[in-house]
Amino acid sequence: MSDFAIFQTGGKQYRVKAGDIIKVEKLNAEGKVEFDQVLMAGDKIGAPFIDGAKVVAEVVEQKRGDKILVFKKKRRQNYRRTAGHRQYITVLKITEIKG
């Protein structure tokens, strides 16, 4: 078992160790989730992924993130637009790192 790992999901990379709680883009999953796109685990480096390595996580919660404001403006044109956005996220608890 490695002390930390870097894995990829949703087009982003996360550095985790067992017991960490992270927020990732929404996953359609409940219970346990396994990620096999492990880029690095301890001192092993993949090319691009490590064969047989997995990060096992437990879904804690499905929710929406904080609101961000999107503001567009063109000067001297009296053009202003405001929009809000809340991203759907999945909260995960990393249970173990295999490989």
SULNOR-V385832 format. One record per backbone hydrogen bond with DSSP energy under -0.5 kcal/mol. NH is the residue of the N-H (numbers start at 1). CO is the residue of the C=O. If there is no record, write none. Layout:
# SULNOR-V385832
nh=NH co=CO
nh=NH co=CO
This chain:
# SULNOR-V385832
nh=5 co=16
nh=6 co=40
nh=7 co=14
nh=8 co=37
nh=9 co=12
nh=12 co=9
nh=14 co=7
nh=16 co=5
nh=16 co=14
nh=19 co=94
nh=20 co=17
nh=22 co=92
nh=24 co=90
nh=26 co=88
nh=29 co=27
nh=33 co=57
nh=35 co=55
nh=36 co=34
nh=38 co=36
nh=39 co=6
nh=39 co=37
nh=40 co=6
nh=41 co=44
nh=42 co=4
nh=44 co=41
nh=46 co=39
nh=47 co=49
nh=50 co=38
nh=51 co=49
nh=53 co=50
nh=54 co=98
nh=55 co=35
nh=56 co=54
nh=56 co=96
nh=57 co=33
nh=58 co=93
nh=59 co=31
nh=60 co=58
nh=60 co=91
nh=61 co=91
nh=63 co=89
nh=65 co=87
nh=68 co=85
nh=70 co=83
nh=71 co=69
nh=72 co=81
nh=74 co=79
nh=75 co=73
nh=77 co=74
nh=79 co=74
nh=80 co=78
nh=81 co=72
nh=83 co=70
nh=85 co=68
nh=89 co=63
nh=90 co=24
nh=91 co=61
nh=92 co=22
nh=92 co=90
nh=93 co=58
nh=94 co=20
nh=94 co=92
nh=95 co=56
nh=96 co=56
nh=98 co=54
